[in-house]
Amino acid sequence: MTQEKLKFDIDGIHCNSCKKIIEDSVKELEGIKHVSVNYEKQTCSVSFDNQKIKKETIIAAIDDAGYECSISDTDEKKNRGMDKIRVPAFILGVIAIALVIYRFSENIAVPEITQNMSYGLLFLVGLLTGFHCISMCGGFVVSYTAKGAKKGIKTHKLHLAYGIGKTISYTVIGAAFGLLGSIIAFTPFMRGTAGIIAGLFLIVFGLNMLNVFPSLRKIRLKTPGFIQKFAGSNSGHSSPLKIGLLNGLMLACGPLQAIYIMAAGTGSMIEGAKMLFIFALGTLPVMLGFGYAASIISSSATRKILKVSGIIIIILGLIMMNRGLALTGTGYDTESLIVSTVSQNQNFQNLPAESSIVIEDGYQTIRMDVTDNGWEPDKFVLKKDVPVKWIINGIEINGCNNAIQVPKLGLEFDIKQGEQTIEFVPDKEGVISWSCWMGMIPGTFIVKSDIDLFDADAVQKELESVPEPAGGSCGGSCGSPTCSADSGSICGCGV
């Protein structure tokens, strides 16, 4: 017996489940003494009897498992690594330039982000994650499909049972995370932080799919050992329904971790369940398609799809992070940064007429409609230290635009059908960001002390006659969701 030890470079390892799949695929070969996959370095060390098995057989086994394998070579690895960096960097650079041009172009209207679009993004994340699910859970699907075929069970019934189990599992766990968030009583800042963390998880996951920064592979949450053991021991002989139910425990999945965090951030069982339900539905087409025709998509094609998916997941992660930043009210989201930059050199003469300030009884009065498209308008210029009456007309209210939060002002309130008045005093110059409770529909107050509106002399005369507010609520609603004070009265909420 002649023992030989070789190290292989492997492309396509995205998580610890990939590591286990590769190790299991090699271990079952005759002549293998030891095999160990390094997730961070994307390598596989194999000790084997070269009289019983050839290295080409080992490479073929890893390739058949859905990964690209080659014998380690430092120079070749370095050149291949540079190509992996250049291509994604070029693609991301093009996307970034396109987004900047798109955002700043005055001739292109930026579409509003609505609730439906948000759920669409969740479905898209699930759809892209489906390709990764093939590597993590594809073996389960092939296993129950093969066993079902031997028993004469129709394939579509097995896949339906698996899909139902997976969707139920994700939905129930999503509701649990939402319940946890409601118990903790997430503040807008905490919800925003959860969104930022979820976005970071997606970005790191996408970068790992592209293998751009191998060191990022150290940043991960492992599925607890007892859960891995329980899922593994039950998956081999369980029904498709039970296998689907166990899928919700696969906590090592980056996107799933991100969506669970988002579910907790909603602070609602219903919203948490809805988010995971939609995400689960998104993962099903690819997974079930794989179950119906596992041989149609080659391993090479799957790897290419995963690369493209990685880029899109990074973009979705950036969007999620930006929404989280909007929820925190720190002013570091793209909308606030752009408005803040533009406001330095703009006289606001080109703002829509409905964004203008109207001076009434010593108040700056602004009006805004709430529709399915968001806020109309969504930007206002305000005079510093002058009380504001924000008259909001709820016309078309849905699950996303039904509440507004202004973190810098400590305001968080529900939107009611018809008109309601929110009052506050902008006491600091700068940009005040606000949004719907989910951070998807942004708005901005631009507060300036030297603003010139309409007839400057008349405005100044009115401003000088305005008495200083006595503190607390400035009259009318304090902004609390339960406040029912009429405009011009003092509420008793104590907020």
N, C-alpha and C positions, 0 to 999 in steps of 0.2 A: 504494500500500500504506500502510495506517495501522496502526502498531503500538501496541498497548495492553498495559499491565501491570496485573494485578489480584492481590490477595492474598485467598485463601479460607481460612475456618476449617473444619477437618475434625474430625469426631468419630469415634472408633473406631480411631485409630492406636495399636497396642499394642507394636509392635517395629519394627526396621529393615526387616524383610521387608514390613511394611505400607507403609512409605515407598517401597520399590522398586515394589510393586504399583501404587501410585497414580501414581508418575512414569511407569511404563511405559504405564498406561492413558491418560494424557493425551498422552504423546509421540506415540502412534500416530495422533492426530487431525490432520487437515489444517489447516494454518495455525498450528500451534504452533511457536514459535521457541525457547522455553526454559521448563523447568519445574523447580522445586526445592521439595522438601518438608522442612520443619523439624520433626523428630521431637519435640524438646523443647517447642516452642511450639504444635504441632498446627496448623500453617498450611502453605499451599501457594502459592508465588508462580509466576505464569504470565505469560509474555510471548507475545502472539499477534497475528495479523493479523485485525483485527475485520471485515474485508471478506470473509474466507473462513470464519470461525467465530464463533459467538456465545458469550457467556459461559454462557448456559443449556446449551449443548451440553457445555461443560467440566464444569459442575456435574452434568449427567446422567451423564457418563462416570465421574465419581468415585463417584456414588451407585450406579451399576451395578456398580462394583468392590466394593461392600459397605460403603461409608462414607457418613457424612452430611456434606454439604458446603453451605456458605453463604458469601456474600460477607462479608468481615470488616467488622464494625461494632463500635466500641469499647463503646458503651453496651449494645447488645444482647448482646455477648460477656460483659460484666461481669454482667448480670442472669442470663444463662444459666449462667455460672460459679458464681454464688451458689446457684442451684438445684441444681447438681451437687454442691455441698458440703453443702447442707442435707439433701437426701434421704439420701445415704449416711451422714451423721453421725447422722441420726435413726434409721436402721435399725440401725447399729452400736450406738447408745446403747440401743435396745430389747433387742438381743441381749445386750449387756453386763449390763444390769439383770437379764434373765432368767437368765443364767448365775450371777450372784451369788446371786439368790434360790434357784436350784436347788442351788448348792453349799452354802449355809448352812442349807438347810431340813433339819431333823432327821427329818422324816417321809418324806423321799424318799431312797431308797437310790441312791447313785452307782454306776453299773455299772463293773465292773472292765474295765480295758483289757488285752485279750489279744493274742496274736500275730495271730490271725485278724482282729481288729478293725484292727490296724496295717496289714495287707495290704489290708484293705477301704478304709482311708483312702488308701493309695497308689493303689488302683484309682480311687477317687473323684477324686483329684487328676488322674489321667490322663483320666478322663471329662470333667471340666470343661476341661482343657487341650485336649481334642479340638475344642472350639468355636474356640479360638484357632488350632489347627492348620489349620482351614479357610482362614483368612486367609493363613497362611504357606505352606501346601502344597496348598491346594485347587486352585490352577492346575495343579499336576502331575497331580492326579487327573482333572480335566476333560480335560486334554491326552491322557493315555493312554487314557481312556475313548472320546474322540472318534476317535482313531486306530484303536483296536481295533474300533469299530463299522464303520468304513470297510472293514476287513479281514474283517469277519464273525466276529470273535472274541467269544465269550460274555462279557458284562460281569462275571459273578460270578467267572470264572476270573482276570480281570485284577485285581479287587479282592483276591482271595485271595492272588495272587502279591505284590501290594503290601503286604498285611498281614503276610505271612510275612517279607518282606524287612525291613520296619520293625521287627518284633519281634526278629528275629535281630540286627539292627544294635544296637538298644538293649541287648539282653541281653549281647552280646559286649563292648560298651563298658562296660557296668555291671560285668562281670567284671574288665575291665582296671582300672577305678577301684578295685574291691575289692582287686585284687592290689597296686596301688600303695599302698593303705592298709596292707596286711599288711607290705610292705617297710619302710614308714616306721615301723611298729610303733606305731600309735595308742594312746595312753594313754586311760583313761576321760575325762580332762579334754579331750583333743584330740578324742575322739569327740563329746563334748558340745558343744565349740566348733563342730565341723562341723555338728551339728544346729541350733545357733543361727544360723549363717550361712545354712544352707539355709532355715530359717524366715524369715529376713530377706529372702531372695530372693523367696520366695512372697508375703510381705507387700507388698514394693515392687511386684512384678508385679501383685498385686490392686489396689493403689492406683492404678497406672498404668491399669488397665482401667477404673477408675471416674473417672479423670482428676481426682482430688481435689487432689493436690499436683503440678502440672506440673514443678516443679523436680526431683522424684525421677526424672524420665526421664533425667537425666544419669548416674544410677547404673545402669550396665549393662555387661555383657561382650559385646563384639562378636565375631562369628564371624570368625576370621582371613581376610584377603582371599583368600589362595590356596585356602582351603576353599570360600569363596563362589563363586569363579571355577570351581573344579573341579565343584562340585555343579550350578551353573547351566549349564555347558557340556555336562554329561552328561545332565541331566534332560530336555532337549528331544527327544532321539532314543533314549532308553534304554527298556528293558523296565520294566514295573511293579515287578518284583522288584528291579532295580538301583536304581530311584528310591526304593523303600522302604529299601534298604540305605544309601543316601546320607542319608536322613532323620536318622540318628544323628549326623551331623556338623553338624546345625543347632544349634550351640552358643548362638545368640542367644536361644533360647527360655528364658525365666526359670524355669519349673517344671522343665524338663529339666536346667538348671544345678543347681537345688536337689537333684534326685534323684541326679545324678552326685556331688555333694558328700557326700550321705548314704551313697552306695555306698562311697566312699572311707573314710568314717568307720566302716563295719562292719569294715574290716580283713580281709575275707574275700571271695575270688573268688566262692564259691557264693552268699553272702548278697547281694553286689553284683549278681550276675546275676539272682537271684530278684527283687530290688527293681525293677530296670529291666524285667524280663520282665512283671511285674504292671502296672507303670506303662504300658508299651507296649500291653498288652491293654486298659487303660482308655481309651486314646486312639482305639482302632479303631472302636468302635460309631458315634461321631459322624462320623469321617472316612469310613468306608465307607458310612454312611447318606447322607452328602453325595454320595458318588460315585454311589449308586443313584438318588437323587432330589434333584439339586441345586436344582431349582426349587421344591420344596415349602416350604422355610423361606425366607421373604423376608429381605431385608437388614435391614429394620427389626426383625423378630423376632429375628434373629441378634444384633443389637446389644443388645437387651433381655436376651437370654439371657446375653450376655457380661457385662452389668452385674451380674446375679445371681451369675454364676460368680465375678466379682471379689470380691464380699462373702464367698462361701464359701471362696475361696482364701485370703483374709486370715485367716479363722478357722482354717483348716488350718495356715497359717503360724504363727499364735500357738500352736497345739497343738504343732507341731514345735519351736518355740523353747522352750516350757516343758519338753518332754522333754529337749532339749539342756541346759537349765539343771539339770535333775534329774541328768543324767549327770556334770556338772562337780562336783556336790557342794558348790556354793557356798551353798546354802540359799536361793537366790532364786527357785526354782520355786514355783508357787502352793501346792502341797501343803505345802512346808516353811514358807512364809510364814504360811499359815493356822494350821498347828500351832504355830508359834512365837508367834503372836499369842494364840491361845487358851490356850497353856500358861502365859502370864503370870498368868492369873486363874482357873486351874482346879486343883482338888485331885485330879483323876484318879480319883475314887471311882466314876465311872460307866464306866470302861474294862471291857471284857469280862474275865471271870475268867481266860481263857487268856493275857491280856496281863500278868498280875500277875507280880511277881518272887517266885521261890522261893529262899530262902537254903539252899544245900547245900555243906557243907565249905568255907565261906568264899567261895563263888562266888555271884553272882547267876545263876540258871539261868532261861532263857527258852526256850520251845518254839514252833516254827512249822512248819506244814504247807505244802508246795508242791503246788498243784493247778492244773488248767487255768484256774481263776478267779484265780490269782495267789497271794498270800501270805495265810495264815490263822493268826493275825492279822497285820496289817501295821504296827502301832504298839506300841511298848514304852516304858515309863518305867524308867529306870535310875538307880542311885545312882552319883554321881561317885566316881572313884578306886577302885572296887571291881571286881575281875576278873569278867568275864561269860562264862558258858558258853551259847553260842547253839546249841541243838540243833535241827537242821533235818531234817525228815522229807520226803524226796522221794517223793511219791505219784504225781503225774501230771506228768511232765516233758516239755516241748516245746521247740521251737527258740528260744523267747523267754525262758522262765523257767529255762533250763538253766544260768544263771550269774548270780551276784550281785556287785555291786561297791559298796564303801563308801569313796568317795574320801577323806573326812576321816580315816579310820582306815588308809588304805593297803591295804585288803582287796579282793581280786578273786579269786573262786574259782568252780569248777564245782559244780553241784548233782548229787549222786549219788542213785541209787535207794536208798531206805531212809534210815536215820538217819546223820548226820554231825555233828560238833561243831566249831564255830569259837569260838576264844577271843580276847578282847581286853580292854583296860582303857579305859573312857570317862574320860579325864582332863580334859575340859573341859565346863563347863556349857553348855547350849543344845540346839539341834536338830541332829541328825546325820541327813542324808538318805542314803538308799541306794536302789538300784533293780536291776532286771534289767540285763543288759549293753546292752540297746537303749534303756534309759531310759523304757520304756513302763509298767512296773509299779513304782510307787514304794512305799517304806516309810520309816518314821521311828523314830529313837531319840530320846527326850526325856530328856536328862541333867540331873538336879537334885542339888544337894548337901544340900538340906533336905527331902527327900521323906519323907512320912509314910505308911508302908505297913503294913497289918494292925495288929499289936501293935507300936507304935513303940518301946516299951522293949525288947522282945525283939529286934527287928531291930537296934536300936542296939548291944545287947550283942554280937550276932553280928558286926556290922560292926567293932567295936573289937578283936575277936579275929582278924581277918583280917590275915595278914602282908603287908607291902609286896612287890609283885612284884619279881623280880630283874632285870627288863629283858628286852629281846628278846621271844621268844615266851613267852606266859604258860602254857605247857604245852599239849599237844594240838596241833591243826593250826594252822599259822601263817597259813592262809588262801590259800596258794598252790594253784593248780589241780592241781599235781602232788604236793602234800604228802599222805603216807599215814600220818602219825603218829597213833597211837591217842590217845584222850582220856586226859590225865593224864601223857603222856610228852612229851619234848622232841624236836621235829623237827630235822632236820639240813639244812633248806633254806637256812639263812642269811638268811632274809627278815627 
